[in-house]
Amino acid sequence: MPDYGHDLIFGTFVPPSAQNADAVVKLAELTDELDLDVVSAQDHPYQPSFLDTWTLLSVIAARTRNVSVVPNVVNLPLRPPAVLARSAAALDLLSGGRVELGLGAGAFGDAVAAMGGPRRTPGQSVEALGEAMDVLRALWTPGPAVRYHGTHYQLDGAKPGPAPAHPVGLWVGSYKRRMLELTGRAADGWLPSAPYAPPEQLAGMSRTIDDAAEAAGRSPAQIRRLYNVGGSFEGTGRDFLQGPPAVWAEQLAELALTEGFSGFVLIVDIGGDDHLRRFAEEVVPAVRELVAAERAARPAGSAGATPTLNASTHGAVADDVAGPDEDSGASPGVEVTPPPAERFSDVDVWDESSRPHAPAPEAGTAYTDEGRAGGQRLVDIHNHLRQELDQLRSMIEQVAAGSLDPGAARSAINAMTMRQNQWTLGTYCESYCRVVTMHHTVEDMRMLPALREADPRLAPVVDRLAEEHEAIAGVLERVDAALVSMVGGDADGVTEVRRAVDLLTDTMLSHLSYEERELVEPLARIPVGI
């Protein structure tokens, strides 16, 4: 799926807990203070332990200044659309245009019926949601009295108004084919949740929306895609949103750039203030930077070129291991990974013996827990990249051995999904290259400048690392060029991909080890955030 170029928005999905009403509102206020864009809450009117969502959003709108408020998503069977149109327009006017509507068909039929709502089949629910969107828009449009005769909703001369302060978007929470098709035909946005639509399923769902949009004469770009997500800042990043903030940033930017998502809403629990702060202060700006950098770079660049630094002879790795100052790799409490003794390629991208080293720590240097954690996060991210590189190499060997058909890569190269259980070679190579590029972009924009500013003695190391990032970008382009040749039917394509990935393996493992050896110690005494 393409990147549709929408501005990125971020927000929170707060729990409407009646027992913790004050804390819920405080989470919303914190969302506003942290300059996020949206506060949303689920809508289950039959749940006695929940605050009424519309009342809650009204209070939140009154207690905040900038965030939009969104039901995530409205239970339409218990929210008649004619009344909902008036409520949404009124709150939009009172809040200065800060209301959007998330719409849902109502999944819990027994609970809806217990509240006196209609019991509908899945097909009837989709039909009713489509009619509700018609009713909402009709009553927001100035003009004569409205007559609408649907199967589930009727208007018999209802007068439109009040008109909302701005065009209120209708964002549909949809997962099954008929609802996805309705989203493509009629909605302004798509609002799925990761627990029900994990990343590996998004491409197929989004394709259904796009096909329906085009069949209805709409551009798929008219439909904003937002994603309710949750996760942990613990872990190595191997799983979706289970790792340090930089991994979150890379994974969310990946969804923005390859699946067309432009909004991410954090599912936050009562007491989750610190989690929310870290999301807003570390993840959000990094995602914005990654996406902006990728978009800005699109017009330029050519595949196949490999930037080089200084030429060297094969075997420089051994010199590099023996050469550094004894203390340059030392870091309190963090174990760095040495470069492997084995090399896979006879091509040298740079002269490893010419690498500068970080200054030895001064006597009495103090290290903080935050700093140690920063060094460990760098190693964790690198370990994730190493693991994925191992998986990539394993897949290439399967293709070379004939146990994995390269035709699968040809057919799937344009259907990339994120971290599927079964990757094709083409999609995996493409994804890995993008993840590496994003990781280096984060470092170049944030970590390396901050280290240079905090300790100017690190400037030679920072400059060298930035040069190596540029050189690795060229190696990644070589992988891309070999991959294009393979999916184009070149009989030697798999061999060329293997050679390119051999070179990528040598450069990546050497670079990651060098970076850890030189930066883990400075990160332990200069917390800059990773």
TIDO-764899 format. One record per residue (C-alpha): x, y, z; residue in three letters. Coordinates in steps of 0.02 Angstrom, whole numbers, plus 50000, padded with zeros to 5 digits. Each point is the difference from the previous one (the first is absolute). Layout:
N
XYZALA ...
END
This chain:
530
500005000050000MET 500645017649966PRO 500335014450117ASP 498565011949968TYR 500985015150064GLY 498805005250138HIS 500645009950148ASP 500354988750148LEU 498885000850154ILE 500224991650168PHE 498874997750149GLY 499364989450142THR 498634987150028PHE 499505002550182VAL 498954987750101PRO 498285007250048PRO 500134992750176SER 498645006950114ALA 500994994650153GLN 501475010649943ASN 499085014649922ALA 501225013550058ASP 501504989849941ALA 499204997749829VAL 499795018749977VAL 501785003050062LYS 500664988149866LEU 499065010349872ALA 500715016150070GLU 501754992649994LEU 499714995249819THR 499625018249965ASP 501505006350100GLU 501154988549902LEU 499415007849836ASP 499204984349931LEU 498535001849882ASP 498584988550055VAL 499174993250157VAL 498824985549970SER 498964988150106ALA 499044984149962GLN 498105000250001ASP 499084985850087HIS 498405007650072PRO 499454983250071TYR 501564998650108GLN 499535006150177PRO 501815002450053SER 500315012549859PHE 499675018549993LEU 498825005349862ASP 501185003649858THR 499155015349931TRP 499915008250171THR 501834995650032LEU 500565007549834LEU 499025015850036SER 500905002250166VAL 501674996449918ILE 499655012949865ALA 499625012850136ALA 501604995950096ARG 501195000449851THR 500495012849870ARG 500714991749846ASN 499634981449988VAL 498564993349898SER 498794988350088VAL 499434983949916VAL 498864985650052PRO 501014984649957ASN 498774994349938VAL 498165005150023VAL 498814985650030ASN 498745004849866LEU 498594988150052PRO 499875009850163LEU 500415017249927ARG 498645004649873PRO 500915009549862PRO 498765014449992ALA 500315004050183VAL 501864996249983LEU 500105012849859ALA 499335013750115ARG 501134994750145SER 501584999549894ALA 499645016649915ALA 499635008550166ALA 501614993850080LEU 500985004749845ASP 499335017750012LEU 500325001150188LEU 501774993149984SER 500525010749852GLY 500004986049871GLY 500804986150101ARG 498824985349970VAL 500184984949885GLU 498874984749999LEU 500584982250009GLY 498574988649949LEU 499694981750038GLY 498604988049956ALA 499844993550178GLY 500824983250031ALA 499134993950158PHE 498244995849942GLY 499344992850163ASP 500605015050101ALA 499255012149873VAL 498344990750004ALA 500015000150191ALA 500035019149991MET 498515000249881GLY 501035001849842GLY 499684990549838PRO 500704982749976ARG 500784999649826ARG 500874987149894THR 501765004149938PRO 499315004749830GLY 498675011150078GLN 501315008450109SER 501045004949848VAL 498455006549911GLU 499475010050153ALA 501725007850017LEU 499955005849820GLY 498295007850028GLU 500615008450160ALA 501385008749903MET 498705006449877ASP 498925006850143VAL 501475008350088LEU 500585009149844ARG 498255005049950ALA 499675008350167LEU 501675009149997TRP 499645007549828THR 499015016349998PRO 498464999349891GLY 498194994849997PRO 499204987150113ALA 500704982549974VAL 498994984849952ARG 500954983750007TYR 499224982849991HIS 501254986350037GLY 499724982650064THR 500635004350174HIS 499885019050014TYR 498715012449937GLN 499875018949997LEU 498315007449962ASP 500315018549977GLY 501385002250130ALA 500805017249990LYS 501895000249982PRO 501085008650129GLY 500925005750090PRO 501444998749877ALA 501644994950087PRO 501425012550010ALA 501044989749879HIS 499724984849888PRO 499894985950128VAL 500874984349938GLY 499134983150009LEU 501304986950046TRP 499394982049993VAL 500654985950108GLY 499914985649874SER 500804982949980TYR 498934988649892LYS 499815001349812ARG 498285008449991ARG 500455012950132MET 501675003449915LEU 499125002549835GLU 498795012250081LEU 501495009250071THR 500745001749826GLY 498365005749924ARG 499425012650129ALA 501145003450150ALA 501255013950030ASP 501144988850102GLY 500384982350055TRP 500294996850185LEU 500504982050039PRO 500814993950162SER 501594989650004ALA 499284986450113PRO 498704996349865TYR 501015004949846ALA 501844995950029PRO 501295007949884PRO 500164984849887GLU 498145001249956GLN 499955018549960LEU 500574999049818ALA 498604988249950GLY 498695010150092MET 500635016349928SER 499984992649825ARG 498164995850022THR 499655018050051ILE 500985006849852ASP 499144988749875ASP 498295005250066ALA 500495018449995ALA 500564998949820GLU 498434990549951ALA 498995014250076ALA 500985013049902GLY 501015005750151ARG 501875001550023SER 500654988550138PRO 500985015050063ALA 498355007850056GLN 499924987350142ILE 501115004150149ARG 500654984450089ARG 500205000650189LEU 500584985650110TYR 499634996650184ASN 501604992450070VAL 500714994450166GLY 501644992550055GLY 501465000050120SER 501685008750002PHE 500784984050066GLU 500694986449887GLY 501154999349849THR 498765006049868GLY 499794983049920ARG 498115001450021ASP 498905014749952PHE 500215014650121LEU 500954989650126GLN 501655009050019GLY 500845016950026PRO 499275016149927PRO 501114999549846ALA 499274983249953VAL 498255006950023TRP 500465014749888ALA 500694988749864GLU 498484988650002GLN 498725014050000LEU 500945009549864ALA 500014983849900GLU 498104999450010LEU 499885018249947ALA 501164997749851LEU 499434983149936THR 498204997850060GLU 499345017749985GLY 499675002950186PHE 500105018050058SER 499334999050178GLY 500504989750151PHE 498954999750158VAL 500824993050157LEU 498924988650107ILE 500425006150175VAL 499454993350170ASP 499625009050162ILE 501685003950079GLY 500864999849830GLY 500635017950009ASP 501844995449983ASP 499634988449854HIS 499035014049915LEU 501395012750031ARG 501294988549924ARG 498904997249848PHE 499735018749976ALA 501785005650037GLU 501034986249920GLU 498954990349875VAL 498945013449919VAL 501395012149949PRO 501064985549935ALA 498574993649891VAL 499725017449931ARG 501855001849958GLU 500124983049918LEU 498485002649891VAL 500505017849954ALA 501754994249953ALA 499354985749893GLU 498755011249911ARG 501315013349969ALA 501224987349927ALA 498814992249876ARG 500375010649846PRO 501874996650011ALA 501094984550007GLY 500444986049880SER 500104981450030ALA 501624990549990GLY 501265013650047ALA 501084995650149THR 500885014450088PRO 501724995150064THR 501175007350128LEU 501834995249999ASN 500504984449905ALA 500744985950104SER 500584982249979THR 499034984950056HIS 500334995750182GLY 499865017550074ALA 498784993550130VAL 501404991850096ALA 500985016450000ASP 498465009250063ASP 499774988050145VAL 501795002150055ALA 500135018749972GLY 498865009750119PRO 500515007550165ASP 499714987850140GLU 498675010650087ASP 499035005849846SER 498814985350005GLY 499744999550187ALA 498265003950060SER 499304997650174PRO 498774985750002GLY 499784998449810VAL 500804986349897GLU 500455004749822VAL 500074987749855THR 501674997349914PRO 500094998649810PRO 499984982349931PRO 501644992449945ALA 499214992949842GLU 499695010549846ARG 498814995549860PHE 500535012249863SER 501685004849923ASP 499405017849969VAL 500585013750119ASP 498885015050020VAL 501135009450121TRP 501694999150086ASP 499604993450172GLU 501765003150065SER 499765018849976SER 498535001350118ARG 500225013050139PRO 499664995550180HIS 499055008650139ALA 501045007850139PRO 500284989650155ALA 498855004850144PRO 500765011950125GLU 500414994050174ALA 498505000750115GLY 498725000449859THR 498254997550069ALA 498724989349909TYR 498145001150024THR 498684986549989ASP 499205009949859GLU 501655000649908GLY 500314981450023ARG 498244996849935ALA 500405010549846GLY 501524989549962GLY 499024984050024GLN 498615006349885ARG 501285002849863LEU 500624982250019VAL 498224993250004ASP 499575008949837ILE 501594993649920HIS 499624982350058ASN 498305001349917HIS 500845005049837LEU 501224985650017ARG 498574987750027GLN 499085006149846GLU 501604999149898LEU 500184981750052ASP 498204996849944GLN 500345008549834LEU 501544989449968ARG 499044984250045SER 498655004349876MET 501255002849861ILE 500744982950033GLU 498254992449987GLN 499775008049830VAL 501734994549942ALA 499634982250059ALA 498354999749908GLY 498934998050156SER 499265017449977LEU 499385004849827ASP 500715016849942PRO 498395002149902GLY 499155003250166ALA 501135015150021ALA 499565006349826ARG 498144999150033SER 500095007550174ALA 501285013949979ILE 498635013149986ASN 498964992650141ALA 501195003050143MET 499324997750175THR 500885003050163MET 500794985750098ARG 498954985949934GLN 500304982450064ASN 500394994149822GLN 501025012549900TRP 500414998849817THR 501785004249957LEU 499565015649903GLY 498905007950132THR 501214995750139TYR 501515007649913CYS 499025015849964GLU 499375001450178SER 501704997050078TYR 500815013349893CYS 498685012650051ARG 500164996050185VAL 501905002349995VAL 499805016549908THR 498755006350129MET 501114994950145HIS 501465009549927HIS 498915015149965THR 499485000550184VAL 501834999550051GLU 500545013349875ASP 498605011950049MET 499964997750188ARG 501304989550089MET 501615004749909LEU 499745019050001PRO 499544999250185ALA 501594990450042LEU 501075012049898ARG 499255014950089GLU 500214992350173ALA 501804994249973ASP 500915008249852PRO 501414987250018ARG 498804987449922LEU 499925009849836ALA 501194988649901PRO 499024984450051VAL 498335008549963VAL 500615005549828ASP 500654982649960ARG 498374991850054LEU 499015012049890ALA 501144995849853GLU 499754981450031GLU 498115002650004HIS 500145007949828GLU 501074985849938ALA 498784987150067ILE 498625009149907ALA 500964996149842GLY 500154981850048VAL 498134999550029LEU 499755007249826GLU 501074985949933ARG 498844987650086VAL 498515008949922ASP 500794999249826ALA 500364981450018ALA 498244997250062LEU 499265009249850VAL 501044988949886SER 499384984450088MET 498165004249996VAL 500205004949818GLY 500424982149957GLY 501915000549992ASP 500614982050012ALA 501465005650108ASP 498915011450105GLY 500074989950161VAL 501904998849985THR 500125018949982GLU 498865002850150VAL 501074988050101ARG 501585009649954ARG 499195016650043ALA 499384993750167VAL 501714992450037ASP 500725017649981LEU 498585007150104LEU 500364987250136THR 501845004650009ASP 499705018750003THR 498544999550121MET 500804988550128LEU 501635009649995SER 499125016750013HIS 498844994850142LEU 501464993450101SER 501035015749970TYR 498555011250049GLU 499674990550161GLU 501844999850048ARG 500175018849976GLU 498315006450061LEU 499384988950140VAL 501185008150125GLU 499585017949949PRO 498154995950003LEU 500194993650178ALA 500625017250056ARG 499065011149875ILE 498164995049997PRO 499325005749832VAL 498554988149973GLY 499944986549867ILE 
END
